[in-house]
Amino acid sequence: MHDIGKTLPAVPKPDAVPTSAVVVDRDGRLLRPYTIADGRWRLPVALADVDPAFIAMLQAYEDRRFKEHHGIDWRAIGRAALQMARSGQIVSGGSTLTMQVARLIDGTPTRGPLGKLRQMLFARVIEDRLSKDEILSLYLALAPYGGNLEGIRAASLAYFGKEPKRLTVAEAALLVALPQAPEARRPDRDAGAARAARDRVLGRMVAAGLIDADTASAAGTERIATARKTFPMLAAHLGDAARRAAPSASVLALTIDARLQAKLEQLAADRAAKVGPKASVAILVADHVTGDIVASVGSAGFMDGSRNGFVDMTRAIRSPGSTLKPLIYGLAFEQGLAHPQSLIEDRPSAFGGYAPVNFDGFYRGTVTIHDALTQSLNIPAVTVLDAVGPARLVARLKRAAARPKLPDLSAPGLAIGLGGVGISLEDLVSLYAALARGGRPIALHDGAGPALAAAEGAPVLEPLAAWYVSDILADVPPPTIGARGRIAYKTGTSYGYRDAWSIGFDGRYVIGVWVGRADGAPVPGLSGIGTAAPILFESFDRIGGDRAPLRPAPFGALIAQNGDLPAPLKRFRTPDLVAGKAPDRPEIAFPPDGVQVDLGIRAGDPGPLVIKIRNGKPPFTWFANGTPIAQTPFARSESYEPDGPGFVTLSVVDSAGRSDRVTVFVE
């Protein structure tokens, strides 16, 4: 016996037993567990987190005098020996819960006399060093439940899809029965054997007076699950990131809300299926009051290889389309160059070698900045960006903890206003969180790693400018499922239909949605308003409760129509105009110089030649071959009908006497 005692293993405390690392949400709810090193599921579990009815059943079935003995129940051993002598076979066992824990820790065979003796000796050692609750906690963590399942928590999740905090009588009876013969009684392999074992436990519980016959009868009708359920895998991308950041941590706590996360993961999967077989959806929800990220859906299915679901699209760098326009206009408001009701031109324009066009190819002429933003017009946005400066736009993005990526590390250009920059969904949510907060940035954090560090003391926008932007975004027409004014939001579609975006906020939450393919391939028909915006509004619905109202107008807000504005704000003012400089000379945008234009003259069905100009100061006077053909106060296009085929010289002169001309051949 002395030699046996020398080889006994150390007695571990319950919290020293290796268990699966688990990712939990803000309230401690399980998001995702990981297996231990050898591939077994052994989840951490506290005695207080197990249904007391199960504990009572376990002790009544396995070890009625657990609280009384010191590891060995000599009465039970004597009874078992007597029964075996009378019947010639094992009728009942004498093993206590402490002896079973000893066997589970030791891992050596206990069939022979020496093995049993070793087990009994080790049980006494365990009793000397641990309390009864600690011994019971070890059993709850180590008991085998079939396959690679160890411990009641892993078993409850695998067989019932629930935590062991609240079990039905039938579920508790099955979990009591399985460890005695875990492989033979596995429900997923032999439901009949599992049912028979469960029913035997129910019968013993009636005999022990723990439940009545009616309760046992009702429990016996409960269906036995014939397949294991998958373990939770919510916020899988964040869970992996948290584990990489803290590989030795046993509990990884995120700021995620498990219930909202589950709803949005299902929403993403459902909507991606409608977009296309390889499409994916990412959704990010942040509480812009606290900075907590409460939901992070990185893809439409973490395990869906056809959609590259392993790629976390909340952090992928993509083209943001038009989603930066609110910040562009906000900078103009901040600098006193414009008011939401200031007029601005939406006409063909060129900025050096850059000539943007609207998404639909049409121009609206003179519009308010309010309408230019709600309609997401490109020309006005680039006009304003040219005035406030692309470098300032990038600097303000960085104040919001965004990390814009420019092509080949080049200097910021005007194209960034329409999506010519790399940015992530996480960056955009951080930017819009600042807009929702009156221009004040906040460091967003998810618990998986360092927070997005916003610049302290440096606002993204001044409060008044941020409110003007938010007020305009609240007027953006919603998708058919939404109500106007409920949230302030913006959509965007990147070049080639590769990315669809929708970012919005109310008084508490900011949500960002991305839709596209993780491999960057185009998705025909993809658009921010048609594809991403409905998901945004549905995501807000999933949060539930009443919408927190948007921020009220700050002191100094000028709420007026264009006619009531001060003269300097009636029209958008570029820095040149503010300094008293004249705008650029007019340029004929169409037709280009030297081209041949087929007007159908030779076919006998001639049409007019449309002339378009950009820049310059109206009114304009139009000439063809030196002869005036029209004078227009504001229009930047004019029609001319040639007498016949041949060369035509077209000219335009603005109110400052500056001109441009082209020569074309018409036929």
N, C-alpha and C positions, 0 to 999 in steps of 0.2 A: 504493500500500500504506500510505503514511503517513496518507492521509485515512481509509482504512478503520480503521486502528489507533486514530485519535482517537475514533471513535464506538463503540468496544467498551464493553460494560457492565462494571460492577464485578464482581469475582469474590467471590461470597458464601461464607462458611464454612457447612458443613452445618447448624449450629444456628441460622443466621440466615435460612434459607429458611422462608417462611411455611408452617405446617402446621396441620392440623386440631387444634383444642382437643380433648383427650381427658380423659374422666373415668375414673379407675382406682381399684381397690379397695385394701385395706390391704396387699396383696402385689404391687401393680403390675399386676394383671390388668385388662384392658380391660373397663370397664362400658358406656361409651358414647362414641362420637366425634361431633364436629360437622364440618360442611363448612367450608371456608375461605370467604372473603367472596364469591367468584364461584360458589359452589355445587359446587366440586370436592371430592372426597375425596382428601386428601393427608395421610396419617397419619405422625406422627413415627416414625422407625425407626432403630435403631442397627445397625451392621455385625454386632455380636456377637449380635443377635437374629434373624439370618437364617441359614437352614440352610447350612452350609459346602458341602454338595453342590451347592446352587444356585449359589453363588459360583464354584465350580470349573467348572460347566457354562457359566455365563455367559461367563467368560473364555475357555474353550476354543472356544466358538461365535462370540463377537463379537470377541475381541481376545487372541490367544494370547500376544502379546508385550507385554501391558499393563504388566507389571512392568519391562520393559526400555526401552521407547521414552520419548520426551519429548513425548508428545502426538500425534505423527505417525508412523505405521508406514510408512516409505518402501518397504520390501519388499512389504508388502501392497498398497500403491497401485500399485507396478510390476507385481505379479502380476495385479491386477485389470485394468490397462490392457492388458497382453499378452493376457489371456483375451478381453477385449472385441474387440481387433483381430483375433484369430483367428476368433471366432464371430460377430462382428457384433452381439452383445447382451451385456448385463451378466450375468456368471456369478457373480462374487463382488464384495463391496464392499471398500473400503480404509479405511472409517471406523473409527476407534478408539473405545473407550469415552469417552476424554477429549473427542474431537470430538463425540460424541453429547451429552455433558454441555454442551459449548459451544453446540450447537444448541438444547438445551432451555432454557438460561439466556438466550440471545440472542433466540430466538423469531423470527429473520428467515429467509427462504427460503434454502436452500443448493443449489438445483438448478443454477443457472448457475455459470460459472467464478468470478465475483467472490464469489458467496455461499460457494462451497466454499473459496476462498482466505481469506475472512474467518473461516470456521469453523476452518481450520487455524491461522491466526494466533492466534485466541482460545484454541485448545487449548494452544498453547505458553505463553501467558500463564497459563492455569490451572495448567499443570504447574509453572511457576515459583513459584506462590503457595500451592499446596495439596499435601499428601502424597497418595500413591496411595490410601490408605484414605479420605481425605477426598473424593477424586474419586469413588471407588466409592460412598461414602455418598450423594453428590449424585445419582448415577445411580439408586440404590435408592429415593430419595425422589421423583425427578422423572419417571422413565420412564412413558410413557403406556400404559395397559392397556385402553383402550376406554371410550367414554362419558365420564363425569366421574370416572374412576378414574385416579389418578396414584400411582406408587410401588408397590413390591412388597407392602407391608403391606395397603394398601387392596385390591389385586388378590387377595391370598391370602384375605382375609376375605370378599370379595364372591363369588369363584368357588368357594372350598373351605370357607368358614365356619370358618377356623382361622388362627392366627398363623403367620407364615412360619418359625418356629423349627425345625419339623420337617415336611419335605415329602416326599412320595413321589417316586420317580424320575420318574413321569409328570407329577406336578404341577410339579416343578421344570422339566422340559422345556417344558411349556406356558408357564410364566411367562418362560422365556428367549425363546420364539418370539413372544409377543404384541407387544412394543414395536416390532418391525419393521413391522408393519401392523396396528395395534391395532383399527381399525374393521372391516377386512376379515376379521380372524381372531377376532373376539369370539365366545366360546362361546355366549353367549345369543342371538346372531343367526345364526351359521353354524357349527354344531358340526362339520360336515364339514371346513370350512376350518381350524378350530382343530385338529382331529385330524391333518390332513395336515401342518400346520406343526409340531405336537408331534412327530410321527413322524420328520420330517426332522431335528429336533434330536437325537432318540434315535439315528438313524443316524450322525450326525456324532460323537456321543459314543462310539459303538462304534469308529469309524474312528480317533478320537483316543486310544483305549485307556482312556477314563475309566470305561466300563462294558462288560460282556461282552454277547454276542449274546442269551443267555438272559434276562438282566435287561431288555434292551431289548424283547425279544419279550413278556415278561410285562407290562411297562409299557404296551406298545401295546394291550393288551386292557382297560386301565382306562377306565371310562366317562367321557365328557366331560360336565360339567354343562351343561345347556341353559338354565339360568336363574340369575340372580344371587341370592345369598342376602342377606337383610336384615342390616344391621350390628347389632351388639349394642345393646340399649337397656335395660340393667338399671339399676334405681334411677333411673328417668328424672326423677322429681320432684326428687330430691335433686341430680341432675346439673344440672338447670335452676337450682335454688337456688344451687348452688355457682358456676355461671357468672354469675349475677346479682351475686353477692357479689364475684367477681374476674373481671370481663369480659376483662381482658387476659392472664390466665394461660393458658399453653399446656397445662399438665398440672394437673388438679384431682384431688387425692388425697382419697378418702373413707375412713372407717373400716369400710366395708362389706366383707363376705366375699362375693365374687362367686358362689362355688358355692352357698352357702346362699341368697343372694338369688335366684338362678335357680330353686332348688327351691321357695321360698316364693311367688314370682310365679306359678309354674305351679299351686301349691296354691290360691292365691287365685282364679285364673281358673277352675279346675275347680269349686271350691265355689260361687262366685258363679253359675255357670251352673245349678247345681242349685237355688239359692234363687229365681232369677227372672230374666227378660230384662233388667231394669234395675237389678238389685242389684249392689252392689259389696262388696269385702272389703279391709280394710287390716290389715297385720300389722307390728308393730314389735318388734325383738329387740335387747336391750341386754345387754352384759356388765356386771353391776352391781359387779364387782370393779374394773374399769378405767374404766368410764363410756363405753366405746366402743359406739356403735350399730352392730351387725354386720349388720343387715338392716332395710330400710325399704321396705315395699310400700305405696305410697300409694293404689292402686286395683287393681281386678281386670283392668285393661288400659289402659295409658296412652293408646293410640290408639283405644279403644273409645268412640265418641261416645254410643252408646245408654246407656252406664253413666256418662256424664260422667267418663270415666277421667282426664281432665286435672286433676281436682280431687284434691289431696293430702289424703286423709281421715285421715292420721296427725296433721295439724295443724288439721283442721276443728273448729269449736266445736260440740259436741253435748251432749245431756243424758246424764249418766253412769249413769242408773238407780240400781241398788243398789251400785255399785262403791265408794262412799265409806263404806259401813257399817263395814268393818274399822277405818278410822281413828277413827270415832265410838266404837266399843267400846274401842279402844286408849287414847283419852283418858280413858275411865272407869277403865280399869285403872291408868293412870298416876296418877290423882288418888285412888286408893284407894277408889273408890266401888263397885268390883265385882271379882269374880274370874270366870274362865270358867265355874265351876260355881255361881255365884250364881244364885238364882231371880229371875225377872222375869215380869211379867204380860203375856200376849198376849191382851188383851180390848178391846172397843170403848172408845176413849178420845178425848177432845177436848182440844186445847191452844189455848185461846182460841177463835178461829173456825176452827181447822184440825183436821180429824177424819180422819186417815189410815186406810186399810184395807189389808189384806194383798192381795197380788197375786192370790191365788185366792179371796178373799172369805171364807175361813174363819179361825177363831181357835183357837189351841191351848191356851188357858188358861195355867196356870203352867208355864214352861219354864226351862231353864238358859240363860244367855247363850251358852254354847257352841252349844246347839241353835238358839237364836234366830239366830245368825250363819250356821251351816251351812245352815239352812233359809231364810235371808234373809227373816225376818219383819219387817214394816214397823213395827208398833206398838211393839215393844221398842226398835227402833233410834231412833224418834222420841222415845220416853220418855228414852232415854239422852242423845240430842242435846239435849233440853230441859234436862237436868241439866248437861251439860258446856258448852253454849253454842254456837250457830252461829258466832259471831264467832271463837271459839277454833278451830273446825274450819277456817274459811277461813284463819286465820293459819298453821295447821300445813300446809295445802296449799301456801301460799306458801313456807314453809320448804323444801318439797320441790321448789321451782322450778316448781310448777304455777301456772297463771294463770287462776283461776276467773273467769267472767264472770257477774255478777248482773244480773237483769232491770232495765233502766232505772236502773242504778247504785244500786239500792235496798240497804238494810241486809240482812245475812244473816238469813234466817228458817228455821224448822224444815223447810220444804219442800226445802231443799238436801240434806238427808240422804237423800231418795228420788229425787233427780235434778233438783230445781228449781234448777239452776245450769248454766252453760255451761262445758264443759271439753273438752280434746282428748285423743286417744289418747296423744300424746306426754306430756301432763301426767300421765296415769294411770300410764304406764310409769315416769315419774320418781318418783311417789309409791310405787309398789310396789317399786321399786328400793331406796328408803329402808327399807321394811318388811323386805325381804330382808337388809338390812345391819344389822339390829338397831336401826333407827331413825335411822341416820346417813345424811343425804342425800349424793348425789354428783352432780356436774355431768355430765350426759350430753352427748356430742358426736358429731357425724357427719362433721365435716370440711367441711360445706357452708356453715358460718357460725359465729357465736359459740355456745359451749356454753350449755346451760340452766344458768344460774348458781344453784346451790343456796346457801342461807345458810350461811356457814362458822361452825362452832362452835355452831350452834343445831339440836339434834336434832328430827326430826319427831316421834319418840316416844322415851321412855326405853327402854333395852334390854330390860328385863323386860316392859314393856307390848307392845313390838314382838314379842317372842318368844311371848307369850300369843296374840296375833293370828295369827302365822304358824302356830302349833301348831293352832289351830282351823281355819284355812284348809286345812291338810293333811288335815283330816278331811271336807272338803266332798265329798259323793259325786261321783265322776267320771262322765263320759259312758260309754256302753257300751264305747268303745274304750280307756278309760284304766284305770290301776291306782291304787287308793287310796294316798295318802301319797307318791306319787312326786313330786308338786309341790304347793305351796300355791297355791290359786287361788280366785277369786271371779268370779261372773257378774253380769250386770245387763241389764235390759230397760227401755228408756225408755217413757214414756207413749205410747200409741197405736201400739206396735210399730214405732217408727221406727228404733231403734238396739238392736242386740244386742252385748253386750260379754263378754269373758272375759279376765282378766288373771291371770297366774300366774308363779311363780318357783321355781327350785331353788337350790342353793348357788352357782351361777355366773351363770345367765341369768334375765332377766325378759322375758316376752313378753306383748304386748298385742294383742288381736284385736278389730276392730270389723266388724260386718256391718250393712248397711242400704242405703238409696238416698242418693246424694249430694245429690239434690234435696229430701231430707227427707220424702218421701212415705211413708205407712205400708206395711209389708210384712206381710200377714196370715200369722199363724203364726210370725213371727220371735220368737226368744227367746234369751237368753244361754246357757242350759243346753243347749237343743236345736240351736242354730245355730252359736253362736260357740265354745262349749267344745270340741266335737270338732276344730275347726280349731286351737285352742290346743294340744291334746294331739298332733295331727299335726305341728304346727310344732316341738314339742320333739323328736319322733321324727326330724325332718329334720336337726336339729343333729347327731345321732349320738353315739356314745360313751356311756359310763356317766354317769348323772345325778350331779351333785355333790350331796352330802347337804345338807339344810337345817341351819341353825345349831343347835348344841346348846343346851340350857336354860342360861341364865345363873345366876350365883349369886343365891340368894334366891327362885328360882322355887318356888311352892307348888303341888305336884302332889297334889291331894286331891279326894275326892268332896265333895258338898255337906255331908253330915253331919259331915265332919271339919273343915270350915272354921271359923275363928273366928266368933263370933256376929255381929259387924258385917258379915261378908262372906256370910252365908248367903242374904241377900236383897239385891237391888240397892238401894243407898241413894242417894236423891236428896240434893242439898245441904240441902234442908229437913229431911229426916230426920236427916242428920248433925248439924245444928244443933239438933235436938230439937223441930222444928216438926211439926205434924200435917199430913198430906196434905190436898189439896183436898176439899171436901165432895162427897158422891156426886151424880151426875146421872143421871137416867133417859135413856139414849141412844135407847131404842125402847120403846114408840111415842112419837113427838113429841107435845107438848101440843097439844090441839085438833083432832087428825086424826080421820077416820072410818075404822074398820078393819072390813073385810068378813071375818068368820069363818065365813060360811056358815050362820048361825043361821036366817035366814028361809028358806033352801033346805032346811032339815031335816037338814043334815049338818054340824053345827058342829065347829070345831076349836079348839084352845087359843090363848089370847093369850100370846105370848112377850114377856117383859119383860127388857130388858137395861140394865145400869147401867155407868157408868164412874166412875173415881176413887173416893174414899171409902176407908174402912178396914174390912175385914171383921172379924167376921162381920156379915151384913146381915139385917135383918128386913123382910119384905115385907107390904104391906097393900093391900086392895082395898075401897074405900068404908069405910075405917076399921077393917076387920076383918083381923087377922093371917092371912095365908095360908101363910107359910113362914118359916123361918129357916135360912140357909145359912152354913156356916163360911167357905167360900172362893168358891163359885160366884157369878158375876156375871150369871146369867140365871135366870129362873124362869118357869114356865108357870101360867096361871090360866084356868079355864073359867067364864065368866059364866053366870048363871042364864037370861038372855034378852037381847034387844036393849035398848039404851038407853045412858045415860051411865054411865061408870065412872071413879072417881077412884083412881089408883094411887099408892102411896107407898112409899118405902124409907128405912130408918134404919140408919146404920152404927154401929160399936161406939163411936164418939165422940159419938153422939147427934145427929149432923148428918143432915139429911134433904132429900129432894126429892120433888115430886109433880107429876103431870100428870093431866088429865082428857081422856078420849077417848070417842067414840061407837062402840059395837060393834053389829054387825048380822049 
